[in-house]
Amino acid sequence: MMTHAAYDCDVLVIGGGIVGLSTAYALTRAAPGTRVTVLEKERGPARHQTGRNSGVIHSGIYYRPGSLKARYA
């Protein structure tokens, strides 16, 4: 059964995995007082794909230091 809810917030983040929670955290740090709500379909955070990997973000570590890939990865 589908239910509808109203969210009184400034930003609604959809997904309670590592990316969604990191985004919500960064928003609250960058703009204190911002009302951020995280919407997750599972019963708790990190219950889907995030809960099935090591949670390590490797972006950029394999690229030559100073290269465009390393800079923007």
C-alpha positions as CSV (number, residue, x, y, z in Angstrom):
1,M,0.0,0.0,0.0
2,M,1.4,3.4,-1.0
3,T,1.2,6.2,1.6
4,H,1.7,9.9,1.0
5,A,3.5,12.1,3.3
6,A,4.4,15.8,3.4
7,Y,7.9,16.9,4.1
8,D,8.6,20.3,5.5
9,C,12.3,20.7,4.6
10,D,14.6,22.9,2.6
11,V,16.3,19.9,0.9
12,L,15.0,16.4,0.4
13,V,17.7,13.8,-0.3
14,I,16.5,10.6,-1.8
15,G,18.5,7.5,-0.7
16,G,20.0,6.7,2.6
17,G,23.2,5.0,1.3
18,I,26.7,6.4,1.5
19,V,26.1,9.0,-1.2
20,G,22.8,10.2,0.1
21,L,23.9,10.4,3.7
22,S,27.2,12.1,2.8
23,T,25.3,14.6,0.7
24,A,22.9,15.4,3.6
25,Y,25.8,15.7,6.0
26,A,27.8,18.0,3.7
27,L,24.7,20.2,3.1
28,T,24.2,20.7,6.9
29,R,27.9,21.5,7.3
30,A,28.0,24.0,4.4
31,A,24.7,25.7,5.4
32,P,23.9,25.3,9.1
33,G,20.3,25.6,9.8
34,T,19.3,24.0,6.5
35,R,16.5,21.5,7.1
36,V,17.6,18.4,5.3
37,T,15.4,15.2,5.2
38,V,16.7,11.9,3.9
39,L,14.1,9.6,2.4
40,E,15.0,5.9,2.3
41,K,12.8,3.0,1.1
42,E,14.5,0.4,3.3
43,R,14.0,0.0,7.1
44,G,17.3,1.7,7.9
45,P,20.3,3.4,6.3
46,A,22.8,1.5,4.2
47,R,20.6,-1.5,3.8
48,H,20.8,-1.8,0.0
49,Q,23.9,-1.6,-2.1
50,T,26.0,0.4,0.4
51,G,25.6,-2.4,2.9
52,R,27.0,-4.9,0.4
53,N,30.3,-3.2,-0.4
54,S,33.4,-2.2,1.6
55,G,32.3,1.5,1.7
56,V,35.6,2.7,0.4
57,I,35.7,5.4,-2.2
58,H,38.7,4.9,-4.5
59,S,38.1,7.8,-6.9
60,G,41.4,9.2,-8.1
61,I,43.9,7.1,-6.3
62,Y,45.1,5.2,-9.4
63,Y,45.8,8.3,-11.5
64,R,49.1,10.0,-11.9
65,P,49.4,12.9,-9.4
66,G,48.7,16.2,-11.0
67,S,46.9,14.7,-14.0
68,L,43.4,16.0,-14.9
69,K,41.9,12.6,-14.0
70,A,43.4,12.8,-10.5
71,R,42.3,16.4,-10.1
72,Y,38.7,15.9,-11.1
73,A,38.1,12.3,-10.1
